Amino acid sequence: MDTLTQYLNDHPHDELHPSEIANILKDLNEKSFREALQAIPRELIADVALELPDRYFEDIVESFTTKEIADSVAELESDDQTDFMQELEEVDSSMAKAVFSQLDEDDQADILKLKQYDDDIAGAYMQVEVYTANLHDTVHDVIRQFAKLRRNDELENVNYLFVTDEKHHLRYGIGLDHLLVFNFDQTLEENINENPEKYKPVMGYDSDDISDIVQKFQEYDLSSMPIIDEKGMLLGRITSDDIYDIINEQATDQMYHLAGVNDDAEEDEDIFKAGKSRAVWLGVNLITAITASLVIGLFEDTLQSIVALAILMPIVASMGGNAGTQSLTVVVRQLALGDIAQHDAFRTIRKEVILSLANGFLFAIIMGIIASIWFDKGMLGIVIALSMVINLLSAGFFGAMVPLLLKKMEVDPAIGSTVVLTTVTDVVGFFSFLGLATLILL
């Protein structure tokens, strides 16, 4: 019996989790994977497909009928339905049309509504399934209605009640734990009026940038957030599980961008596409390397006169590059987390410069002593010490300045920062080291 079948047999139907099934499938070889797909409960097909990396998606949809996929999509919440259909359109547009046509009108309307939003806008991430109650409903009626919906599995992950008026404008938000201590015979409005400020919800607009929504979730430690339009009407909600996915995607994007890699290309199975993406940045890096070499070429006579300089040069460049990468990584991450305000740029640059300068003096003394003893030339130790101080100072300054400047220009701070920084530290390191050597030693 294969691992997936064993898992399905060992767990009651209502305990099956798509992520567990996905983890098992990822460990199978290609032949076993295709065989195991048929063991997936049909209502979980779409769920499992969304849990797996994109490269598995096509294999899954090709293994089931259009009707089976449509029935499975119907079980998803609206935001997941939209994600699945958009991915299906990229893989097989004709199948996507066939699946869409078999969904009921409400699901179709929800998907079309969410697809109107751009990928970086809050509306694209919201669920339209929202548990709401009217101000004039009694607490007893609200709880009875909620219990009915839960028994029928019409609601999931609900721990927050959105309260609206007759025109469906969002007025309040009540945690279910607070709801239980209300007077059951009174209306929600009567209970809320005892302390209305306590139930003012933290909400977002459907037109908000999703990064602003993520920041609010982190600031207020939210489990869900109501999303409204410009008129204050409740449109849906964004839940914490979606926010966790967004945070992970953003972190992945940053790591890839810092390495000069395109995240979309890397997730694609097309080797040419990934290779082309990497080649672009390697080409840029080649240009910067040539620039650094041209700087070295300016001091060809100095290098021929003092061979020790060629041995010590990589140390200066390496220390500057590593110090700059430390500053760059810290600043890029803090910008992503919203820890650096617009007026905070000077403080951030000053901190990184001070840290780099302190480390510059420390390692300049160490390397100066090593170089003096190694080559039995005290002035050579002074040259490399001064050069390391200069290079680490510039590394700290530009490591903080470059991402802050890109952010000001509304460009992703992670994109291109590493290449710019490497160029600066190499050029400054080589120029300062060889320039000082020319002035002091010759």
SVG drawing of the C-alpha trace seen along z (x, -y; Angstrom):
<svg xmlns="http://www.w3.org/2000/svg" viewBox="-34 -63 94 65">
<polyline fill="none" stroke="black" stroke-width="0.4" points="0.0,0.0 1.5,-3.4 2.0,-6.2 -0.9,-8.4 -3.4,-5.5 -2.2,-4.7 -2.6,-8.3 -6.2,-8.4 -7.1,-5.2 -5.7,-6.3 -7.6,-9.6 -11.3,-10.3 -12.7,-12.1 -13.2,-15.3 -9.6,-15.3 -7.9,-15.1 -5.7,-18.1 -4.7,-19.1 -1.2,-20.2 -0.5,-16.7 -1.6,-15.1 0.6,-17.6 3.7,-16.8 3.2,-13.1 2.8,-13.6 6.0,-15.7 8.0,-12.8 6.9,-10.4 8.7,-9.7 7.0,-10.6 5.3,-7.2 4.1,-6.9 2.9,-10.5 0.6,-10.0 -0.8,-6.8 -1.3,-8.4 -3.3,-11.3 -6.2,-9.0 -6.4,-8.3 -7.0,-12.0 -10.6,-12.6 -12.3,-14.3 -13.6,-17.3 -9.9,-18.0 -8.4,-18.1 -8.3,-21.9 -7.2,-22.3 -4.2,-19.9 -3.3,-21.6 -3.0,-25.0 -0.8,-23.5 1.7,-22.0 4.4,-24.0 3.3,-25.4 5.2,-22.7 2.7,-20.0 -0.4,-21.9 -0.6,-20.8 -0.2,-17.1 -3.1,-17.4 -5.6,-19.0 -4.7,-16.6 -5.5,-13.7 -9.1,-14.5 -12.2,-15.3 -13.6,-18.8 -16.6,-17.9 -14.4,-16.6 -12.3,-19.8 -15.4,-22.0 -17.0,-20.2 -13.7,-20.5 -13.4,-24.3 -16.9,-24.8 -15.8,-23.6 -13.2,-26.4 -13.6,-29.8 -13.9,-32.7 -10.3,-33.9 -8.9,-30.3 -11.4,-29.8 -10.0,-32.8 -6.4,-31.7 -7.1,-28.3 -9.0,-29.6 -6.2,-32.1 -3.6,-29.4 -5.7,-27.1 -6.1,-29.8 -2.3,-30.0 -2.0,-26.2 -5.0,-25.4 -7.4,-28.2 -9.9,-25.9 -10.2,-23.7 -10.5,-26.9 -13.5,-28.0 -15.1,-24.6 -14.6,-24.5 -15.9,-28.0 -19.0,-27.3 -19.9,-24.4 -19.7,-26.6 -22.9,-28.1 -23.7,-31.7 -22.7,-32.9 -19.3,-31.4 -18.8,-32.8 -19.8,-36.3 -17.4,-36.1 -14.5,-35.0 -15.1,-37.7 -15.3,-40.3 -12.0,-39.3 -10.2,-39.0 -10.8,-42.7 -8.3,-43.6 -4.5,-43.9 -2.2,-41.4 -0.9,-44.0 -4.3,-45.3 -6.1,-44.2 -9.3,-43.4 -7.5,-40.6 -6.9,-38.7 -10.3,-39.0 -12.9,-36.4 -16.5,-37.5 -17.9,-34.9 -18.4,-37.0 -20.4,-36.3 -22.4,-39.5 -25.2,-40.6 -27.4,-43.6 -27.2,-46.2 -30.8,-45.4 -30.4,-41.6 -30.6,-40.2 -27.5,-38.3 -29.6,-35.2 -30.6,-35.3 -27.1,-35.9 -25.6,-32.9 -28.4,-30.7 -27.8,-31.7 -24.1,-31.3 -24.5,-27.8 -26.8,-26.8 -24.2,-28.0 -21.4,-26.1 -23.4,-22.9 -23.9,-23.2 -20.2,-23.8 -21.1,-27.1 -18.5,-29.1 -14.8,-28.4 -12.3,-30.1 -14.7,-32.5 -13.8,-34.2 -15.0,-37.7 -18.5,-39.1 -18.9,-42.0 -21.9,-44.3 -23.5,-46.3 -26.4,-48.7 -29.4,-48.3 -27.4,-49.6 -24.6,-47.0 -22.2,-49.7 -19.7,-48.3 -20.2,-49.7 -18.5,-47.4 -16.5,-44.2 -17.0,-41.9 -14.8,-38.9 -16.9,-35.8 -15.5,-35.7 -17.0,-39.2 -20.3,-38.1 -20.7,-35.3 -20.7,-37.8 -23.3,-40.1 -26.8,-40.2 -28.5,-37.6 -31.9,-39.3 -30.7,-42.7 -29.8,-43.8 -26.2,-44.1 -26.6,-47.8 -27.8,-48.0 -24.8,-45.9 -22.3,-47.8 -23.5,-51.2 -22.2,-50.4 -18.6,-50.8 -18.8,-51.6 -15.1,-52.5 -14.1,-49.0 -15.7,-47.5 -14.4,-49.9 -12.8,-47.5 -9.4,-47.8 -10.4,-47.7 -8.9,-48.2 -10.2,-49.4 -10.4,-47.2 -8.1,-49.7 -5.4,-49.6 -1.9,-48.3 -1.7,-44.7 1.6,-45.7 -0.3,-48.2 -2.8,-45.5 0.1,-43.2 1.5,-45.9 -1.8,-46.5 -2.1,-42.7 1.3,-42.8 0.7,-46.0 -2.7,-45.0 -2.1,-41.2 -5.2,-40.5 -6.7,-37.2 -9.0,-38.7 -9.7,-42.2 -12.9,-43.5 -12.5,-45.1 -14.8,-47.9 -15.2,-50.1 -14.9,-53.9 -18.6,-54.2 -18.0,-52.1 -19.9,-49.0 -18.6,-45.7 -17.2,-43.7 -15.3,-40.8 -12.5,-39.9 -8.8,-39.0 -7.7,-36.3 -4.4,-35.7 -3.6,-32.5 -3.6,-34.7 -1.3,-37.2 1.2,-34.5 1.3,-33.4 1.9,-37.0 4.7,-37.5 6.4,-34.3 6.1,-35.3 7.5,-38.7 10.4,-37.2 11.1,-34.8 11.0,-37.7 13.5,-39.7 16.0,-36.8 15.7,-36.1 16.1,-39.8 19.1,-40.3 20.7,-37.4 19.7,-38.8 17.2,-36.0 13.6,-36.3 11.2,-34.3 8.7,-33.7 11.3,-32.3 12.8,-30.0 9.4,-28.5 8.9,-27.7 10.1,-24.4 11.4,-26.1 15.2,-25.9 15.7,-28.5 13.5,-31.0 15.3,-30.7 18.7,-30.7 17.8,-33.9 16.7,-35.6 20.0,-34.8 22.1,-35.7 20.7,-39.2 22.1,-39.9 25.3,-38.0 25.8,-40.3 25.3,-43.3 27.7,-41.9 30.3,-41.3 30.1,-45.0 30.7,-46.0 33.6,-43.5 35.2,-45.0 34.8,-48.5 36.7,-47.3 39.4,-45.8 39.8,-49.1 40.4,-50.7 43.1,-48.1 44.6,-48.8 45.2,-52.4 47.8,-51.2 49.5,-48.6 53.0,-50.1 52.3,-50.1 51.3,-46.5 54.4,-45.5 56.6,-47.3 55.0,-45.8 53.7,-42.3 52.4,-42.1 49.6,-44.5 48.1,-41.9 48.0,-39.4 46.3,-41.8 43.8,-43.4 41.1,-40.6 41.1,-41.1 40.1,-44.8 37.4,-44.1 36.0,-41.1 35.8,-42.9 34.0,-45.9 31.6,-43.6 30.6,-41.6 30.2,-44.7 28.1,-46.3 25.9,-43.2 25.3,-43.2 24.0,-46.8 22.1,-46.2 20.3,-43.1 19.3,-44.8 17.9,-47.9 16.1,-46.0 14.4,-43.8 13.5,-46.6 12.0,-48.5 9.9,-45.4 8.7,-45.2 7.8,-48.9 10.3,-49.5 11.9,-52.5 9.7,-55.5 10.1,-58.2 11.8,-60.6 14.0,-57.9 16.5,-57.7 19.2,-59.8 19.1,-57.7 19.3,-54.5 22.3,-55.7 24.1,-57.0 23.7,-53.7 25.1,-51.7 28.0,-54.1 28.9,-54.0 28.7,-50.2 30.8,-49.9 33.3,-52.5 33.8,-50.8 34.3,-47.4 36.6,-49.2 38.9,-50.5 38.9,-47.1 39.8,-45.0 42.1,-47.7 44.3,-47.4 44.2,-43.6 45.0,-43.5 47.6,-46.3 49.6,-44.3 49.2,-41.1 50.4,-42.8 53.3,-44.5 54.6,-41.2 53.7,-39.1 55.7,-41.3 58.0,-42.9 57.0,-46.4 55.3,-48.6 54.0,-51.2 52.2,-48.5 50.3,-47.7 49.3,-51.4 48.2,-51.4 45.9,-48.4 44.5,-49.7 43.6,-53.1 42.1,-51.4 39.9,-49.1 38.6,-52.0 37.7,-53.9 36.1,-50.9 34.0,-49.7 32.9,-53.3 31.7,-53.5 30.1,-50.0 28.0,-51.0 27.0,-54.3 26.0,-52.9 24.6,-49.6 22.0,-51.8 21.7,-54.6 21.1,-52.4 17.9,-50.6 16.6,-53.8 17.1,-55.7 15.4,-52.9 12.5,-52.9 12.2,-56.7 12.1,-56.1 9.3,-53.5 11.5,-50.7 11.8,-47.4 14.9,-48.0 16.1,-44.5 16.3,-44.7 19.8,-45.8 21.0,-46.8 23.6,-44.0 25.1,-44.8 25.3,-48.5 26.9,-47.8 29.4,-45.3 30.5,-47.9 31.0,-50.6 32.9,-48.5 35.2,-47.0 35.9,-50.3 36.4,-52.2 38.4,-49.3 40.8,-48.9 41.2,-52.7 41.8,-53.6 44.2,-50.7 46.2,-51.1 46.0,-54.9 47.3,-55.1 50.0,-52.5 51.1,-54.7 51.2,-57.8 52.9,-56.3 55.0,-53.4 56.4,-54.7"/>
</svg>
